[in-house]
Amino acid sequence: MKYDSLGKTGISVSSIGIGAWQLGGPLILDGVHDGHPDPGKANVIKLIKDLGDLGVNFIDTAEQYSHGESERRVGEAIKTDRDDWVISTKFGHKVGEGNKRHIDTSPQSIMPALEDSLRRLQTDYIDIYHYHTIPDIDYLDESAEILQKAKDQGKIRALGISTTKVSIVEELIKRDMLDVVQFVSSILSPAEEMQKLITENKLGGISRGVMAGGCLSGRYFHSQLECKEGDRRSWGDEDYSRFQVFEDLIPQGMTMAQLACRFILDQDASHTIILGAKNLRDYKVAIEAVEMGSLSSELKNNLRQTSRELGFI
């Protein structure tokens, strides 16, 4: 495993991190199922511990995921070696009554949400505390004071936001209330403007969506993705087989999933990649990509060109 510093935070993270959305069990939000079966609490705890033994030290969760169950399982898994882990969690977007989406980034909501996450995670500090949605600009100054106080108290080490919006990142930078950005980046959508902003301002960069919702995993190049009724992934009419065109670009000895990871690992602003895998095998495939050499400029250009031909970038 390799490690990198999250910008100027001084926090060192493994190149591959754990995305814990799917590890808490099903999430039903506004009547829509997220499509993830429950892997089981014992299996999740074992997976996290096994990945820790392989050198993974970064894990990302949120108060919303499985209505807090994801945080509970993460906390249970790492409580005996908490200081060996970097925990990232999020606030402002949760499951409300009747499984309805509840968004609240008001200043008065911050500390109760933080204390609830600390309790579920069985810890007294969170390494990276992210806005999980676009905050209300009108209340940012007051929110900044509250978040800074939590930092001063040692309850938060770094502030972040999970977003694809460059404009809100610029706004938070202006107010000196941003250390880390979690953003979507893949071969299909390299997020070059966001990367530039992260690098220029020496922020930490956490990449997600590397497999583009399964399009780049290679798993559905020759088989159909089957979704349960109500599964949010069934909303679109994506033909996953059309991404077979990438097969001709996969270097010898590498899988499509590893190519997708390696493309993002080569980005200066991607200090860690969080994956949504549910088993050790898929994580091991990604970890192997860390040790593989950087992709050639020619291959990267060919991947970008193929993405453009598919209607992306």
MOPEHU-V298728 format. One record per helix or strand of 2 or more residues. SS is the DSSP state (@ for helix, = for strand). FROM is the first residue (numbers start at 0). TO is the last residue. Records with the same first field share a line. If there is no record, write none. Layout:
SS=FROM-TO + FROM-TO
This chain:
==2-4 + 11-13 + 15-18 + 27-28 + 31-32 + 57-59 + 85-90 + 92-94 + 100-102 + 125-130 + 155-161 + 179-183 + 203-207 + 271-274
@=20-22 + 40-52 + 64-83 + 96-98 + 106-120 + 136-151 + 165-173 + 191-199 + 211-213 + 231-233 + 239-248 + 255-264 + 279-290 + 296-308
